[in-house]
Amino acid sequence: MDSSAALSLRLRSLLLAGADDAGADDAGAGDRSVSGVVEWFGAMQAQDLNSVLWSLGLRTGLALPEVVAATEDRSVVRTWPMRGTVHLVPSADAHWMLDLTGVRQLTSVAKRWDYLGLDEKTAHRSMEILAAALASGGGRLTRSACLGALREGGIDVSGQRGYHLLWYASQRSLTAIAPNIGAEQTFVLLDDWVPGRFTPSSREEGLAILAQRFFRSHGPATVKDFAGWTGLGVRDARAGIAGAGLAAVDVEGIEMWADPAVLDAGPVRGCWALPGFDEYLLGYKDRTLMASAEQLAKIIPGGNGVFQSTLVLHGQVVATWKRSIGKRAVTVTVLPLVPMDGDDFAGVLSDYAAYLGVPLIVKNP
């Protein structure tokens, strides 16, 4: 298989082919609700809330208020299941994912405690305080209220200590991040938020589930892509692949894996206005199918892990874009990376404005 064919398959796996496209009976045309899309991916990068909400909006066709409302039904939740980074996951899967991949972040927690001047006793005391505060506060508190409860309990939350203690409580499956109240993050008790908890029968089954979800939503992709996405070692990644019923694919001499269903799907072409932290780029260790090294340097300036929003044509990045949301309109500034026709993206940028519910103003080109 050549790289262009593999990239086309990736676009369908990533649910960037519309549900009403020709080939909608193929892979990737299932439940396009918020919970259905999150379950399809298994986990979606969600450290930047606005980015993941648009990732959901463009795949579901829902407007922003509808996406936010859907995240309130408790079927999905934000937590730190892998790589020490916030993801949106099916609520029923949060516990076992934290136990399987999230726990890896705890191996270096003692070093972090030394740096912050914390210890195990303080961390556990903080969890007790948060549990009591959430239980008495209706089960949901803003971030500032959580930090206030810790301060009242005699815990120093200055500097990065407060954020770390909130992270630790979530990493230990006590709490999780619920939808914002206004502009402020909220926390809940994970056990209260989860309507029904799923637990794999074994570690091997958990690895296989992760592999099956990753490759059906990102494939064709490599073992290193999967290991990088989960934070697992290559041995565990291969074990997951072995149990997931995947198909091996040769992409110009590189071994990749995919859900067998996607291999019979039709080609995908089109243009997309993607948020900076979309799984389209962030879900891969090797991003050379989608962008050149020179382009990636502009998409991730300084290599600091902060991804710019991208305009994508037939799977290739052609520009980055920035938006400024005002009371009367959203202004989008386009920064081309290659020669391009701005008219190609008029429709998808209008879709973004419609998702926000405001008129669109486009600058350059």
VOBA-1610 file (N, C-alpha, C; in pm, whole numbers, padded with zeros to 5 digits, always signed):
BEGIN
Met+00085-00119+00000Met+00000+00000+00000Met+00088+00125+00000Asp+00054+00224-00083Asp+00134+00346-00082Asp+00084+00440+00027Ser+00162+00545+00054Ser+00132+00634+00166Ser+00002+00710+00148Ser-00031+00746+00024Ser-00155+00821+00003Ser-00277+00735+00034Ala-00271+00607-00001Ala-00381+00515+00030Ala-00393+00497+00182Ala-00277+00483+00249Ala-00279+00466+00395Ala-00336+00591+00462Leu-00300+00709+00412Leu-00350+00833+00470Leu-00502+00844+00451Ser-00550+00803+00336Ser-00694+00805+00311Ser-00768+00714+00409Leu-00710+00597+00436Leu-00771+00506+00534Leu-00769+00568+00674Arg-00660+00636+00706Arg-00652+00701+00836Arg-00765+00804+00854Leu-00792+00880+00750Leu-00896+00982+00759Leu-01030+00919+00794Arg-01058+00802+00736Arg-01184+00735+00768Arg-01179+00681+00911Ser-01066+00621+00949Ser-01055+00570+01086Ser-01075+00681+01188Leu-01025+00800+01158Leu-01032+00914+01248Leu-01170+00981+01248Leu-01265+00922+01177Leu-01402+00975+01167Leu-01406+01112+01102Leu-01313+01137+01011Leu-01315+01262+00938Leu-01393+01251+00808Ala-01428+01130+00769Ala-01524+01111+00661Ala-01663+01132+00721Gly-01744+01214+00657Gly-01877+01239+00710Gly-01961+01114+00713Ala-02051+01107+00810Ala-02136+00989+00823Ala-02226+00970+00702Asp-02250+01080+00625Asp-02335+01069+00508Asp-02255+01058+00378Asp-02121+01039+00391Asp-02037+01020+00272Asp-02074+00892+00200Ala-02037+00886+00072Ala-02042+00757+00004Ala-01949+00664+00079Gly-01994+00545+00103Gly-01915+00453+00184Gly-01950+00460+00330Ala-02064+00519+00363Ala-02102+00532+00503Ala-02128+00398+00569Asp-02145+00294+00488Asp-02162+00162+00546Asp-02030+00099+00584Asp-01921+00168+00548Asp-01788+00116+00578Asp-01752+00146+00722Ala-01627+00109+00757Ala-01578+00135+00892Ala-01583+00284+00923Gly-01609+00314+01049Gly-01606+00453+01092Gly-01737+00527+01074Ala-01845+00459+01040Ala-01973+00527+01017Ala-02075+00488+01123Gly-02030+00456+01242Gly-02119+00409+01347Gly-02184+00521+01424Asp-02192+00508+01555Asp-02260+00602+01643Asp-02185+00735+01645Arg-02246+00839+01591Arg-02182+00970+01588Arg-02232+01062+01700Ser-02282+01004+01808Ser-02310+01084+01927Ser-02178+01114+01997Val-02180+01205+02094Val-02059+01236+02169Val-02004+01110+02237Ser-02089+01036+02305Ser-02041+00916+02373Ser-01994+00812+02273Gly-02061+00803+02156Gly-02021+00707+02055Gly-01885+00738+01996Val-01859+00866+01971Val-01728+00906+01916Val-01618+00881+02018Val-01641+00916+02144Val-01538+00894+02247Val-01512+00745+02263Glu-01616+00664+02261Glu-01596+00519+02272Glu-01520+00465+02152Trp-01546+00519+02034Trp-01475+00476+01913Trp-01325+00496+01929Phe-01287+00614+01977Phe-01145+00644+01995Phe-01087+00573+02117Gly-01166+00553+02218Gly-01114+00498+02344Gly-01065+00605+02436Ala-00997+00705+02381Ala-00951+00822+02457Ala-00920+00931+02356Met-00956+01054+02390Met-00929+01169+02304Met-00855+01275+02385Gln-00744+01321+02330Gln-00667+01425+02398Gln-00758+01540+02438Ala-00752+01581+02566Ala-00849+01680+02614Ala-00790+01776+02715Gln-00660+01796+02711Gln-00600+01893+02804Gln-00651+02033+02773Asp-00670+02061+02643Asp-00729+02187+02601Asp-00877+02162+02574Leu-00964+02213+02662Leu-01106+02180+02655Leu-01169+02227+02526Asn-01139+02350+02483Asn-01199+02402+02361Asn-01164+02317+02239Ser-01042+02264+02240Ser-01000+02180+02127Ser-01081+02051+02120Val-01095+01982+02232Val-01166+01854+02227Val-01314+01875+02200Leu-01370+01986+02244Leu-01512+02012+02214Leu-01532+02030+02064Trp-01439+02099+01997Trp-01451+02114+01851Trp-01419+01981+01781Ser-01325+01903+01833Ser-01301+01770+01778Ser-01430+01689+01777Leu-01508+01700+01883Leu-01636+01630+01890Leu-01739+01695+01799Gly-01741+01828+01796Gly-01838+01897+01714Gly-01826+01865+01567Leu-01703+01860+01516Leu-01688+01835+01372Leu-01717+01689+01336Arg-01707+01598+01433Arg-01736+01457+01405Arg-01883+01421+01430Thr-01949+01497+01515Thr-02090+01469+01544Thr-02186+01557+01466Gly-02138+01673+01421Gly-02226+01770+01357Gly-02306+01852+01456Leu-02274+01840+01585Leu-02347+01913+01688Leu-02285+02051+01711Ala-02369+02146+01753Ala-02320+02278+01793Ala-02260+02270+01932Leu-02183+02372+01966Leu-02112+02373+02094Leu-02204+02349+02214Pro-02318+02419+02225Pro-02403+02393+02343Pro-02451+02248+02349Glu-02474+02186+02233Glu-02519+02047+02230Glu-02408+01952+02272Val-02284+01982+02230Val-02171+01899+02271Val-02152+01908+02422Val-02154+02029+02475Val-02136+02048+02619Val-02247+01976+02696Ala-02370+01988+02648Ala-02482+01921+02715Ala-02462+01770+02716Ala-02409+01716+02607Ala-02388+01571+02599Ala-02281+01524+02697Thr-02185+01609+02729Thr-02082+01569+02826Thr-02134+01570+02968Glu-02253+01625+02988Glu-02314+01628+03122Glu-02392+01500+03153Asp-02407+01410+03056Asp-02489+01292+03083Asp-02412+01181+03153Arg-02285+01208+03186Arg-02198+01119+03264Arg-02147+00997+03187Ser-02172+00993+03057Ser-02121+00882+02978Ser-01973+00898+02947Val-01921+01022+02956Val-01779+01048+02931Val-01725+01132+03045Val-01593+01128+03062Val-01530+01204+03169Val-01386+01235+03130Arg-01333+01342+03185Arg-01193+01379+03160Arg-01109+01337+03281Thr-00997+01272+03251Thr-00903+01234+03356Thr-00766+01214+03292Trp-00673+01158+03368Trp-00534+01141+03323Trp-00504+00991+03302Pro-00558+00928+03198Pro-00541+00783+03184Pro-00407+00740+03127Met-00335+00831+03061Met-00207+00791+03002Met-00123+00913+02967Arg+00007+00893+02970Arg+00106+00995+02934Arg+00101+01117+03026Gly+00031+01108+03140Gly+00024+01222+03229Gly-00054+01338+03172Thr-00140+01310+03071Thr-00212+01414+03000Thr-00362+01389+03009Val-00440+01495+03017Val-00585+01482+03027Val-00643+01429+02897His-00729+01328+02909His-00803+01272+02796His-00950+01263+02832Leu-01033+01264+02730Leu-01175+01235+02745Leu-01194+01087+02716Val-01254+01014+02809Val-01270+00869+02796Val-01413+00830+02831Pro-01459+00713+02785Pro-01587+00664+02833Pro-01580+00647+02985Ser-01678+00697+03056Ser-01674+00692+03203Ser-01658+00550+03254Ala-01724+00456+03187Ala-01718+00316+03232Ala-01578+00258+03224Asp-01491+00319+03143Asp-01356+00266+03123Asp-01250+00339+03204Ala-01289+00444+03274Ala-01189+00528+03341Ala-01108+00451+03445His-01173+00369+03528His-01101+00299+03633His-00995+00205+03578Trp-01033+00120+03482Trp-00935+00021+03437Trp-00825+00084+03353Met-00857+00193+03283Met-00751+00261+03207Met-00651+00327+03302Leu-00700+00387+03408Leu-00609+00444+03507Leu-00522+00336+03570Asp-00581+00220+03597Asp-00506+00109+03657Asp-00403+00051+03560Leu-00437+00051+03432Leu-00348-00015+03334Leu-00238+00077+03282Thr-00275+00197+03241Thr-00176+00287+03180Thr-00149+00411+03264Gly-00252+00462+03333Gly-00231+00581+03415Gly-00134+00559+03528Val-00135+00437+03583Val-00050+00405+03697Val+00098+00423+03666Arg+00134+00418+03539Arg+00275+00436+03502Arg+00328+00572+03545Gln+00238+00671+03553Gln+00282+00805+03593Gln+00317+00813+03741Leu+00269+00715+03819Leu+00295+00718+03962Leu+00434+00667+03998Thr+00502+00605+03902Thr+00635+00550+03932Thr+00736+00658+03965Ser+00713+00779+03915Ser+00809+00888+03940Ser+00752+00993+04035Val+00641+00959+04105Val+00576+01060+04187Val+00662+01102+04307Ala+00744+01012+04360Ala+00827+01046+04476Ala+00925+01158+04441Lys+00979+01151+04320Lys+01072+01256+04277Lys+00999+01391+04267Arg+00876+01386+04217Arg+00797+01509+04207Arg+00764+01562+04346Trp+00734+01473+04439Trp+00706+01515+04576Trp+00827+01584+04638Asp+00944+01530+04614Asp+01066+01593+04667Asp+01080+01736+04615Tyr+01051+01753+04486Tyr+01063+01886+04423Tyr+00962+01984+04482Leu+00838+01936+04508Leu+00731+02023+04555Leu+00724+02033+04707Gly+00805+01953+04777Gly+00800+01954+04921Gly+00678+01882+04976Leu+00636+01777+04907Leu+00522+01695+04950Leu+00571+01558+04995Asp+00480+01481+05054Asp+00511+01344+05092Asp+00384+01261+05084Glu+00398+01132+05105Glu+00284+01040+05092Glu+00173+01075+05192Lys+00211+01110+05314Lys+00111+01142+05416Lys+00027+01263+05373Thr+00092+01365+05320Thr+00020+01485+05275Thr-00070+01454+05157Ala-00019+01373+05064Ala-00099+01338+04946Ala-00224+01261+04986His-00210+01167+05076His-00325+01087+05120His-00421+01171+05204Arg-00368+01260+05285Arg-00454+01350+05361Arg-00534+01440+05266Ser-00471+01485+05160Ser-00540+01567+05062Ser-00656+01491+04998Met-00635+01364+04968Met-00743+01283+04912Met-00860+01272+05010Glu-00831+01255+05136Glu-00938+01247+05237Glu-01016+01378+05243Ile-00946+01489+05238Ile-01012+01620+05243Ile-01099+01641+05119Leu-01045+01607+05001Leu-01123+01623+04878Leu-01245+01534+04877Ala-01231+01411+04924Ala-01345+01320+04928Ala-01456+01375+05017Ala-01418+01426+05132Ala-01517+01480+05225Ala-01581+01606+05169Ala-01501+01693+05109Ala-01554+01819+05055Ala-01650+01793+04940Leu-01617+01700+04853Leu-01705+01669+04740Leu-01833+01602+04788Ala-01821+01515+04886Ala-01940+01447+04939Ala-02036+01546+05002Ser-01983+01647+05071Ser-02068+01745+05138Ser-02108+01859+05047Gly-02040+01871+04933Gly-02066+01982+04841Gly-02152+01944+04723Gly-02231+01840+04738Gly-02320+01800+04630Gly-02255+01714+04525Gly-02132+01668+04552Gly-02065+01577+04460Gly-01987+01643+04350Arg-01989+01778+04347Arg-01918+01849+04239Arg-01876+01985+04288Leu-01748+02017+04271Leu-01695+02145+04315Leu-01604+02203+04206Thr-01597+02334+04202Thr-01504+02398+04111Thr-01361+02374+04158Arg-01269+02396+04067Arg-01128+02379+04103Arg-01090+02471+04219Ser-01136+02596+04215Ser-01100+02688+04323Ser-01160+02642+04456Ala-01280+02584+04452Ala-01341+02533+04576Ala-01264+02414+04629Cys-01215+02329+04540Cys-01133+02215+04584Cys-01005+02263+04651Leu-00941+02361+04589Leu-00818+02415+04647Leu-00848+02484+04780Gly-00964+02551+04788Gly-01004+02614+04913Gly-01024+02512+05024Ala-01084+02398+04989Ala-01104+02292+05090Ala-00970+02239+05139Leu-00874+02225+05049Leu-00742+02177+05090Leu-00675+02278+05182Arg-00686+02405+05148Arg-00626+02508+05236Arg-00690+02506+05374Glu-00823+02495+05377Glu-00892+02491+05506Glu-00853+02367+05588Gly-00812+02262+05517Gly-00768+02141+05584Gly-00622+02144+05625Gly-00558+02260+05604Gly-00420+02276+05647Gly-00316+02234+05546Ile-00359+02219+05419Ile-00265+02178+05313Ile-00218+02300+05237Asp-00089+02315+05222Asp-00032+02424+05144Asp-00050+02392+04995Val-00124+02477+04922Val-00149+02453+04779Val-00082+02560+04693Ser+00018+02626+04746Ser+00086+02731+04671Ser+00167+02672+04557Gly+00200+02758+04461Gly+00279+02714+04345Gly+00208+02604+04269Gln+00282+02498+04240Gln+00227+02386+04164Gln+00173+02275+04254Arg+00178+02295+04385Arg+00135+02190+04478Arg-00014+02157+04463Gly-00097+02262+04452Gly-00240+02238+04442Gly-00277+02159+04318Tyr-00223+02199+04203Tyr-00251+02126+04079Tyr-00205+01981+04091His-00087+01960+04149His-00035+01824+04161His-00127+01739+04249Leu-00176+01794+04358Leu-00261+01716+04447Leu-00396+01683+04383Leu-00448+01774+04301Leu-00570+01743+04226Leu-00543+01633+04123Trp-00429+01643+04056Trp-00390+01538+03961Trp-00375+01404+04033Tyr-00309+01405+04148Tyr-00284+01280+04219Tyr-00415+01212+04259Ala-00511+01289+04307Ala-00639+01232+04346Ala-00710+01168+04228Ser-00699+01231+04111Ser-00760+01173+03991Ser-00680+01052+03942Gln-00548+01060+03952Gln-00465+00948+03908Gln-00491+00824+03994Arg-00531+00845+04117Arg-00564+00735+04208Arg-00711+00695+04201Ser-00782+00746+04100Ser-00922+00710+04072Ser-01021+00763+04174Leu-00981+00860+04255Leu-01075+00919+04350Leu-01164+01021+04281Thr-01104+01111+04205Thr-01177+01220+04142Thr-01159+01217+03991Ala-01231+01304+03923Ala-01217+01322+03778Ala-01265+01462+03745Ile-01235+01507+03623Ile-01274+01641+03580Ile-01410+01634+03511Ala-01505+01710+03563Ala-01638+01719+03503Ala-01643+01843+03413Pro-01749+01860+03335Pro-01761+01980+03251Pro-01752+02108+03333Asn-01707+02214+03267Asn-01691+02342+03334Asn-01823+02398+03385Ile-01813+02477+03489Ile-01921+02566+03529Ile-01874+02706+03491Gly-01936+02763+03390Gly-01885+02887+03334Gly-01750+02859+03270Ala-01650+02934+03312Ala-01516+02915+03258Ala-01429+02830+03350Glu-01486+02783+03460Glu-01402+02715+03559Glu-01420+02564+03557Gln-01308+02496+03565Gln-01304+02350+03572Gln-01372+02302+03700Thr-01439+02187+03690Thr-01500+02127+03809Thr-01447+01985+03828Phe-01458+01938+03952Phe-01416+01802+03987Phe-01532+01728+04052Val-01535+01597+04029Val-01637+01510+04088Val-01567+01387+04146Leu-01639+01314+04228Leu-01592+01182+04271Leu-01616+01086+04157Leu-01512+01018+04112Leu-01524+00933+03995Leu-01631+00826+04013Asp-01636+00764+04129Asp-01735+00658+04151Asp-01878+00711+04143Asp-01898+00839+04180Asp-02032+00898+04171Asp-02069+00929+04026Trp-01969+00964+03945Trp-01995+01008+03807Trp-02021+00889+03714Val-01959+00777+03741Val-01964+00662+03650Val-02096+00588+03666Pro-02178+00580+03561Pro-02307+00511+03572Pro-02294+00359+03578Gly-02192+00305+03515Gly-02170+00161+03515Gly-02024+00134+03484Arg-01959+00059+03568Arg-01814+00040+03557Arg-01782-00092+03489Phe-01698-00085+03385Phe-01652-00205+03315Phe-01511-00239+03364Thr-01485-00367+03383Thr-01353-00413+03422Thr-01311-00530+03335Pro-01202-00517+03258Pro-01154-00631+03179Pro-01124-00751+03268Ser-01135-00870+03211Ser-01113-00991+03290Ser-00966-01013+03324Ser-00877-00947+03249Ser-00733-00965+03272Ser-00658-00845+03215Arg-00531-00833+03252Arg-00448-00728+03196Arg-00436-00744+03046Glu-00427-00869+02999Glu-00414-00896+02856Glu-00538-00848+02781Glu-00656-00867+02841Glu-00778-00819+02774Glu-00778-00666+02767Gly-00733-00602+02873Gly-00725-00456+02872Gly-00633-00405+02763Leu-00516-00467+02749Leu-00423-00429+02643Leu-00486-00448+02505Ala-00558-00558+02487Ala-00621-00586+02358Ala-00731-00484+02328Ile-00807-00444+02429Ile-00911-00343+02408Ile-00849-00210+02366Leu-00742-00171+02435Leu-00674-00047+02398Leu-00624-00053+02254Ala-00563-00165+02217Ala-00510-00179+02082Ala-00621-00176+01978Gln-00730-00247+02007Gln-00841-00251+01911Gln-00898-00112+01889Arg-00915-00035+01996Arg-00972+00098+01982Arg-00874+00195+01916Phe-00746+00184+01951Phe-00649+00274+01889Phe-00641+00250+01739Phe-00627+00127+01697Phe-00606+00102+01554Phe-00732+00117+01472Arg-00851+00094+01530Arg-00972+00120+01452Arg-00993+00270+01434Ser-00941+00352+01525Ser-00961+00497+01517Ser-00840+00571+01461His-00726+00505+01445His-00605+00570+01394His-00537+00494+01281Gly-00577+00371+01258Gly-00505+00288+01163Gly-00522+00330+01018Pro-00427+00292+00934Pro-00307+00214+00966Pro-00206+00296+01048Ala-00148+00232+01146Ala-00050+00295+01234Ala+00050+00189+01280Thr+00160+00234+01337Thr+00267+00143+01376Thr+00259+00105+01523Val+00339+00005+01559Val+00352-00032+01700Val+00401+00088+01781Lys+00497+00162+01728Lys+00549+00278+01802Lys+00443+00386+01819Asp+00356+00402+01719Asp+00246+00497+01734Asp+00158+00458+01853Phe+00123+00330+01860Phe+00038+00281+01969Phe+00108+00294+02104Ala+00235+00256+02109Ala+00310+00267+02234Ala+00321+00413+02278Gly+00343+00502+02181Gly+00354+00644+02214Gly+00222+00701+02262Trp+00112+00657+02203Trp-00021+00706+02240Trp-00058+00665+02382Thr-00029+00541+02416Thr-00065+00487+02548Thr+00039+00514+02655Gly+00165+00535+02615Gly+00273+00542+02711Gly+00321+00404+02755Leu+00272+00300+02688Leu+00314+00163+02720Leu+00451+00134+02660Gly+00517+00031+02712Gly+00637-00019+02648Gly+00602-00097+02522Val+00700-00117+02437Val+00675-00186+02310Val+00628-00330+02333Arg+00679-00396+02437Arg+00636-00535+02463Arg+00487-00540+02492Asp+00438-00450+02579Asp+00295-00446+02608Asp+00216-00407+02484Ala+00269-00314+02406Ala+00200-00273+02284Ala+00183-00391+02189Arg+00287-00469+02174Arg+00277-00586+02085Arg+00180-00690+02142Ala+00178-00705+02272Ala+00085-00799+02333Ala-00059-00756+02307Gly-00085-00625+02316Gly-00219-00575+02287Gly-00258-00599+02143Ile-00167-00575+02051Ile-00193-00597+01908Ile-00224-00743+01882Ala-00149-00831+01946Ala-00167-00975+01924Ala-00306-01021+01963Gly-00369-00954+02060Gly-00499-00996+02107Gly-00615-00919+02049Ala-00588-00828+01955Ala-00692-00734+01911Ala-00756-00770+01777Gly-00710-00876+01712Gly-00770-00916+01585Gly-00746-00816+01473Leu-00627-00760+01468Leu-00594-00659+01369Leu-00533-00720+01243Ala-00529-00639+01138Ala-00468-00682+01012Ala-00336-00609+00993Ala-00231-00683+00955Ala-00102-00621+00924Ala-00108-00558+00786Val-00048-00439+00772Val-00048-00366+00646Val+00094-00318+00618Asp+00142-00343+00497Asp+00272-00291+00455Asp+00251-00158+00385Val+00304-00050+00444Val+00292+00083+00384Val+00431+00127+00341Glu+00460+00103+00214Glu+00590+00139+00156Glu+00705+00085+00241Gly+00693-00043+00279Gly+00799-00111+00353Gly+00792-00099+00503Ile+00693-00025+00555Ile+00678-00008+00699Ile+00559-00090+00746Glu+00580-00172+00851Glu+00471-00253+00904Glu+00376-00166+00986Met+00250-00169+00945Met+00146-00100+01019Met+00032-00197+01046Trp-00060-00153+01131Trp-00173-00235+01169Trp-00301-00154+01156Ala-00411-00224+01126Ala-00540-00157+01110Ala-00653-00254+01144Asp-00767-00198+01174Asp-00890-00277+01186Asp-00919-00334+01048Pro-00939-00464+01034Pro-00964-00522+00901Pro-01079-00454+00828Ala-01181-00405+00902Ala-01296-00344+00836Ala-01259-00221+00755Val-01159-00145+00799Val-01126-00021+00730Val-01057-00048+00597Leu-00997-00165+00582Leu-00920-00192+00461Leu-01008-00201+00338Asp-01136-00228+00354Asp-01228-00236+00241Asp-01306-00106+00221Ala-01274-00005+00301Ala-01348+00121+00291Ala-01301+00202+00171Gly-01388+00286+00122Gly-01355+00369+00007Gly-01261+00482+00044Pro-01205+00549-00057Pro-01112+00661-00033Pro-01182+00780+00028Val-01108+00862+00100Val-01161+00982+00163Val-01083+01102+00113Arg-01154+01201+00063Arg-01093+01327+00022Arg-01179+01440+00078Gly-01116+01553+00098Gly-01191+01666+00151Gly-01101+01761+00226Cys-01160+01857+00293Cys-01083+01954+00370Cys-01146+01968+00508Trp-01061+02000+00605Trp-01103+02006+00744Trp-01031+02119+00815Ala-01100+02182+00907Ala-01041+02279+00998Ala-01034+02212+01135Leu-00915+02167+01171Leu-00898+02086+01292Leu-00839+02168+01406Pro-00880+02138+01529Pro-00818+02204+01643Pro-00675+02156+01663Gly-00601+02230+01743Gly-00460+02199+01759Gly-00430+02065+01821Phe-00515+02018+01910Phe-00484+01895+01983Phe-00569+01778+01934Asp-00610+01783+01809Asp-00692+01675+01755Asp-00609+01547+01741Glu-00677+01432+01751Glu-00609+01304+01737Glu-00546+01285+01600Tyr-00588+01364+01502Tyr-00533+01356+01366Tyr-00380+01366+01366Leu-00324+01455+01443Leu-00178+01463+01454Leu-00127+01408+01586Leu-00199+01438+01693Leu-00147+01403+01825Leu-00146+01253+01851Gly-00227+01179+01775Gly-00237+01036+01798Gly-00125+00953+01740Tyr-00023+01016+01681Tyr+00083+00942+01613Tyr+00220+00986+01662Lys+00309+00890+01670Lys+00449+00920+01700Lys+00519+00973+01575Asp+00487+00909+01462Asp+00541+00949+01332Asp+00430+01020+01254Arg+00451+01149+01226Arg+00346+01229+01162Arg+00382+01265+01018Thr+00477+01194+00959Thr+00527+01233+00828Thr+00427+01209+00715Leu+00326+01125+00736Leu+00224+01110+00632Leu+00141+01237+00618Met+00128+01312+00727Met+00039+01427+00726Met+00110+01561+00705Ala+00237+01569+00740Ala+00308+01697+00732Ala+00457+01672+00724Ser+00528+01764+00657Ser+00674+01755+00648Ser+00737+01803+00778Ala+00865+01774+00794Ala+00936+01817+00914Ala+00933+01969+00927Glu+00946+02038+00815Glu+00942+02185+00816Glu+00805+02236+00860Gln+00700+02171+00811Gln+00565+02210+00851Gln+00540+02181+00998Leu+00585+02065+01045Leu+00565+02028+01184Leu+00632+02127+01279Ala+00746+02183+01235Ala+00814+02282+01318Ala+00729+02407+01337Lys+00640+02434+01240Lys+00551+02550+01251Lys+00421+02512+01321Ile+00382+02387+01311Ile+00261+02341+01379Ile+00286+02326+01529Ile+00408+02284+01564Ile+00448+02268+01705Ile+00570+02355+01728Pro+00554+02486+01729Pro+00671+02574+01737Pro+00751+02552+01864Gly+00880+02533+01845Gly+00967+02509+01959Gly+00961+02368+02012Gly+00878+02282+01950Gly+00866+02144+01996Gly+00818+02135+02139Asn+00734+02231+02181Asn+00693+02239+02322Asn+00565+02163+02353Gly+00514+02089+02256Gly+00394+02010+02280Gly+00264+02087+02262Val+00272+02215+02228Val+00152+02295+02202Val+00127+02298+02052Phe+00023+02228+02007Phe-00007+02214+01866Phe-00097+02327+01818Gln-00062+02387+01703Gln-00148+02486+01641Gln-00264+02417+01571Ser-00375+02487+01558Ser-00486+02436+01478Ser-00443+02428+01332Thr-00496+02331+01258Thr-00450+02307+01122Thr-00566+02304+01023Leu-00537+02348+00899Leu-00625+02326+00786Leu-00566+02210+00707Val-00649+02112+00676Val-00603+01987+00616Val-00678+01964+00486Leu-00604+01936+00379Leu-00662+01909+00248Leu-00622+01769+00205His-00720+01682+00188His-00698+01542+00149His-00596+01473+00239Gly-00595+01511+00366Gly-00507+01447+00463Gly-00376+01518+00488Gln-00341+01615+00403Gln-00214+01687+00418Gln-00238+01824+00482Val-00155+01860+00578Val-00164+01993+00638Val-00120+02097+00536Val-00202+02201+00518Val-00166+02307+00424Val-00155+02443+00493Ala-00206+02455+00616Ala-00202+02584+00685Ala-00229+02563+00833Thr-00192+02661+00913Thr-00239+02669+01051Thr-00341+02783+01058Trp-00420+02783+01165Trp-00518+02891+01180Trp-00537+02926+01326Lys-00567+03051+01348Lys-00593+03101+01482Lys-00731+03167+01482Arg-00796+03162+01596Arg-00928+03223+01602Arg-00938+03315+01722Ser-01015+03420+01702Ser-01045+03515+01808Ser-01197+03529+01814Ile-01254+03489+01927Ile-01399+03488+01940Ile-01445+03617+02007Gly-01524+03695+01935Gly-01582+03817+01990Gly-01730+03800+02015Lys-01794+03904+02061Lys-01937+03897+02090Lys-02019+03887+01962Arg-01967+03942+01852Arg-02046+03949+01730Arg-01998+03855+01621Ala-01876+03802+01633Ala-01822+03715+01527Ala-01699+03642+01578Val-01661+03537+01504Val-01532+03473+01526Val-01442+03511+01409Thr-01324+03563+01441Thr-01228+03601+01337Thr-01121+03493+01327Val-01108+03435+01209Val-01010+03330+01184Val-00899+03385+01097Thr-00776+03372+01143Thr-00659+03413+01065Thr-00589+03288+01014Val-00576+03278+00883Val-00516+03162+00818Val-00370+03191+00785Leu-00282+03098+00822Leu-00139+03111+00797Leu-00094+02996+00708Pro-00089+03016+00576Pro-00057+02906+00484Pro+00083+02851+00506Leu+00096+02720+00490Leu+00226+02653+00493Leu+00270+02612+00353Val+00176+02607+00261Val+00201+02578+00120Val+00108+02667+00040Pro+00135+02687-00090Pro+00038+02761-00172Pro-00099+02695-00166Met-00203+02773-00145Met-00335+02714-00126Met-00443+02810-00173Asp-00559+02756-00197Asp-00675+02834-00235Asp-00765+02846-00112Gly-00774+02965-00060Gly-00854+02985+00060Gly-01000+02949+00041Asp-01049+02954-00083Asp-01189+02919-00108Asp-01218+02773-00074Asp-01113+02688-00079Asp-01133+02546-00046Asp-01185+02530+00096Phe-01150+02623+00184Phe-01180+02607+00325Phe-01293+02697+00374Ala-01357+02768+00281Ala-01465+02857+00322Ala-01576+02779+00392Gly-01607+02662+00338Gly-01715+02582+00395Gly-01685+02531+00534Val-01565+02476+00554Val-01534+02416+00684Val-01513+02523+00791Leu-01462+02640+00752Leu-01450+02748+00850Leu-01589+02803+00885Ser-01679+02804+00787Ser-01817+02843+00816Ser-01882+02742+00910Asp-01848+02613+00892Asp-01900+02510+00984Asp-01855+02538+01127Tyr-01729+02581+01142Tyr-01678+02611+01275Tyr-01755+02729+01336Ala-01778+02832+01256Ala-01853+02947+01305Ala-01996+02907+01343Ala-02057+02821+01261Ala-02192+02774+01292Ala-02194+02693+01421Tyr-02089+02615+01443Tyr-02076+02538+01567Tyr-02074+02632+01688Leu-02006+02747+01673Leu-02001+02845+01781Leu-02128+02929+01788Gly-02201+02937+01676Gly-02323+03016+01673Gly-02301+03163+01651Val-02191+03197+01578Val-02161+03338+01548Val-02118+03350+01401Pro-02126+03469+01343Pro-02076+03490+01206Pro-01925+03472+01199Leu-01877+03453+01076Leu-01735+03426+01051Leu-01670+03543+00978Ile-01550+03578+01023Ile-01464+03672+00951Ile-01332+03601+00926Val-01285+03593+00801Val-01160+03525+00768Val-01058+03626+00723Lys-00937+03614+00776Lys-00825+03700+00737Lys-00714+03616+00674Asn-00659+03663+00566Asn-00532+03614+00510Asn-00526+03461+00497Pro-00554+03404+00383Pro-00581+03479+00258Pro-00729+03518+00251
//
